[in-house]
Amino acid sequence: MLKYLYADQLEDYPKLRDTMFRDRADQFRDRLEWDVSVDDEGHERDEYDDLNPLYVIWQRADGTHGGSMRFLPTAEACMVNDHFLDLTDGVRIESPLIWECTRFCLARGAAPSVAAALMLAGGEILEGFGIRHLVGVFDARMVRIYRRIGASPTVLGSSGQGRNAISVGLWEFSRDAQAKVAEQAGISVELSRMWFEQAFGTIDAPLALTA
């Protein structure tokens, strides 16, 4: 199932928290060989995890992490503005109606449907919080994943070639895209909305844009 948790709520889910940060270390340090920081507990964390971001986490039946993403408002500190201005020709992306999505992580052995479920949750955040766009930096391996699940972004800028390419993309919400991603995830739109409302309550109007 999909869980929506702010960083200060993770202590209530220690198994989910610990396996998420360890799976991030496994993916970003061990498999992708990124230069990331891993602590003595095997957790991959950075300074943006200290800003009380919102996490979307696919929780397996045993309570462990199956996949996750991290969200922060671009009106505050975020990776795309702090580290990737070269991809936007120096233009900062700052708006209360645009949130950044980072640390897209899949646990080893995760089914392809988990990636689609996470993107479906991104759509719930767009709709539920009244956000117009999500922005994120992604590498070449993600292009195929986004295309397969029907959630390809509008590319704002790129650098590098082939497998070394890095891009910044912009996503927006549409009912058609939501239906396609839900089909790929094997999750009904109604169930996806129920999980969101379990976290934030019934949505009659957009939620306050806070994190």
C-alpha positions as CSV (number, residue, x, y, z in Angstrom):
1,M,0.0,0.0,0.0
2,L,1.0,3.7,-0.4
3,K,2.0,5.6,2.7
4,Y,2.3,9.4,2.9
5,L,4.6,10.4,5.7
6,Y,6.4,13.6,6.6
7,A,9.9,13.1,8.0
8,D,8.8,13.8,11.5
9,Q,6.3,10.9,11.3
10,L,8.9,8.3,10.3
11,E,9.8,7.5,13.9
12,D,6.4,5.9,14.3
13,Y,7.3,3.5,11.5
14,P,10.9,2.3,12.4
15,K,10.9,-0.7,10.1
16,L,9.6,1.3,7.1
17,R,12.0,4.2,7.8
18,D,15.1,2.0,8.2
19,T,14.5,-0.2,5.2
20,M,13.8,2.9,3.1
21,F,17.1,4.6,3.9
22,R,19.0,1.3,3.6
23,D,17.4,0.7,0.2
24,R,18.4,4.2,-0.9
25,A,22.0,3.3,0.1
26,D,21.8,0.1,-1.9
27,Q,20.4,1.8,-5.0
28,F,22.3,5.0,-5.1
29,R,25.7,4.0,-3.6
30,D,26.0,0.3,-4.4
31,R,24.1,-0.1,-7.6
32,L,24.4,3.3,-9.3
33,E,27.8,4.2,-7.6
34,W,26.7,7.8,-6.8
35,D,28.8,9.8,-4.4
36,V,26.3,9.8,-1.5
37,S,26.6,9.8,2.3
38,V,25.8,6.6,4.2
39,D,25.9,6.6,8.0
40,D,26.9,3.9,10.4
41,E,23.4,2.4,10.3
42,G,23.6,2.0,6.5
43,H,21.2,4.8,5.9
44,E,21.6,7.1,2.8
45,R,20.5,10.6,3.9
46,D,21.3,14.1,2.8
47,E,20.5,17.6,4.0
48,Y,17.1,17.6,2.4
49,D,15.9,14.8,4.6
50,D,16.4,17.3,7.5
51,L,13.9,19.7,6.0
52,N,10.8,17.6,7.0
53,P,10.0,16.5,3.4
54,L,6.9,14.5,2.5
55,Y,7.7,10.9,1.5
56,V,5.6,8.6,-0.5
57,I,6.4,5.0,0.3
58,W,5.2,1.7,-1.1
59,Q,4.9,-0.4,2.1
60,R,5.1,-4.2,1.6
61,A,2.9,-6.6,3.5
62,D,5.7,-7.2,6.0
63,G,6.0,-3.5,6.8
64,T,9.2,-3.0,4.8
65,H,10.0,-0.5,2.1
66,G,9.3,-1.4,-1.5
67,G,9.9,2.0,-3.2
68,S,9.7,5.7,-2.4
69,M,10.0,9.3,-3.5
70,R,10.7,12.5,-1.6
71,F,8.8,15.9,-2.1
72,L,9.8,19.4,-1.1
73,P,8.3,22.8,-2.2
74,T,10.6,24.7,-4.7
75,A,9.9,27.9,-2.8
76,E,12.3,26.6,-0.2
77,A,15.7,24.8,-0.5
78,C,15.6,22.0,-3.0
79,M,18.1,20.1,-5.2
80,V,17.1,21.4,-8.6
81,N,18.0,25.0,-7.5
82,D,20.9,24.2,-5.3
83,H,22.8,21.8,-7.5
84,F,21.3,21.6,-11.0
85,L,21.0,25.1,-12.4
86,D,23.2,24.1,-15.3
87,L,20.2,22.0,-16.6
88,T,17.9,25.1,-16.6
89,D,20.4,27.6,-18.0
90,G,20.6,29.2,-14.6
91,V,16.9,29.8,-14.2
92,R,15.7,29.0,-10.7
93,I,12.4,27.1,-10.4
94,E,10.6,28.7,-7.4
95,S,6.9,28.6,-7.0
96,P,4.4,27.5,-4.2
97,L,2.6,25.6,-7.1
98,I,5.7,23.6,-8.0
99,W,7.1,20.8,-5.8
100,E,10.3,19.0,-6.3
101,C,10.4,15.2,-6.5
102,T,13.7,13.4,-5.7
103,R,15.2,10.2,-4.5
104,F,13.0,7.9,-6.6
105,C,14.1,4.5,-5.1
106,L,13.0,1.0,-5.8
107,A,14.0,-1.9,-3.5
108,R,15.7,-4.9,-5.0
109,G,13.2,-7.2,-6.4
110,A,10.4,-4.6,-6.5
111,A,7.7,-5.4,-9.1
112,P,7.5,-3.0,-12.1
113,S,4.0,-2.0,-10.7
114,V,5.7,-0.3,-7.7
115,A,7.2,2.4,-9.9
116,A,3.8,3.1,-11.4
117,A,2.2,3.2,-7.9
118,L,4.7,5.9,-6.8
119,M,3.9,8.0,-9.9
120,L,0.2,7.5,-9.2
121,A,0.9,8.9,-5.7
122,G,2.6,11.9,-7.3
123,G,-0.6,12.6,-9.1
124,E,-2.5,12.5,-5.9
125,I,-0.2,15.0,-4.4
126,L,-0.6,17.3,-7.4
127,E,-4.4,17.1,-7.2
128,G,-4.8,17.0,-3.4
129,F,-2.5,19.9,-2.7
130,G,-3.6,22.0,-5.7
131,I,-0.1,21.9,-7.1
132,R,0.4,22.6,-10.8
133,H,3.6,20.8,-11.5
134,L,6.3,18.5,-10.1
135,V,9.8,19.0,-11.1
136,G,12.7,16.5,-10.8
137,V,16.1,15.6,-12.0
138,F,16.5,12.2,-13.5
139,D,19.1,10.0,-15.2
140,A,18.9,8.1,-18.5
141,R,17.7,4.9,-16.9
142,M,14.5,6.6,-15.8
143,V,13.4,7.5,-19.3
144,R,12.3,4.0,-20.1
145,I,10.6,3.6,-16.7
146,Y,8.6,6.8,-17.2
147,R,7.6,5.9,-20.7
148,R,6.5,2.4,-19.7
149,I,4.2,3.6,-17.0
150,G,2.8,6.5,-19.0
151,A,4.3,9.3,-16.9
152,S,6.9,10.9,-19.1
153,P,7.8,14.5,-18.2
154,T,8.3,17.6,-20.3
155,V,12.1,17.9,-20.4
156,L,13.3,21.3,-19.6
157,G,17.0,20.7,-20.1
158,S,19.7,18.0,-20.3
159,S,23.4,17.4,-20.1
160,G,25.5,14.4,-21.1
161,Q,24.9,11.8,-23.7
162,G,23.5,8.2,-23.7
163,R,23.6,6.4,-20.3
164,N,25.3,9.4,-18.8
165,A,22.6,11.9,-19.7
166,I,20.9,13.8,-16.8
167,S,17.7,15.8,-17.4
168,V,15.3,18.0,-15.5
169,G,11.6,17.4,-16.2
170,L,8.2,18.8,-15.3
171,W,5.1,16.7,-14.7
172,E,1.5,17.9,-14.5
173,F,-1.8,16.2,-13.6
174,S,-4.3,14.9,-16.1
175,R,-7.2,12.4,-15.7
176,D,-6.0,10.5,-18.8
177,A,-2.5,10.1,-17.4
178,Q,-3.8,9.1,-14.0
179,A,-6.0,6.3,-15.5
180,K,-3.0,5.0,-17.6
181,V,-0.6,5.0,-14.6
182,A,-3.3,3.4,-12.4
183,E,-3.7,0.6,-14.9
184,Q,0.1,0.0,-15.0
185,A,0.2,0.0,-11.2
186,G,-2.7,-2.4,-10.9
187,I,-4.4,0.0,-8.5
188,S,-7.8,1.5,-9.0
189,V,-8.1,5.3,-8.9
190,E,-10.5,4.9,-6.0
191,L,-8.1,2.9,-3.9
192,S,-5.3,5.4,-4.7
193,R,-7.5,8.2,-3.5
194,M,-8.5,6.3,-0.4
195,W,-4.8,5.9,0.7
196,F,-4.2,9.6,0.2
197,E,-7.3,10.5,2.2
198,Q,-6.2,8.1,5.0
199,A,-3.1,10.4,5.4
200,F,-4.7,13.8,4.9
201,G,-8.5,13.4,5.2
202,T,-11.2,13.8,2.7
203,I,-10.3,16.4,0.1
204,D,-13.0,18.8,-0.9
205,A,-10.6,21.7,-1.6
206,P,-6.8,21.7,-2.1
207,L,-4.8,21.3,1.0
208,A,-2.5,24.0,2.4
209,L,0.9,23.9,0.6
210,T,3.0,23.2,3.7
211,A,5.7,20.6,4.3
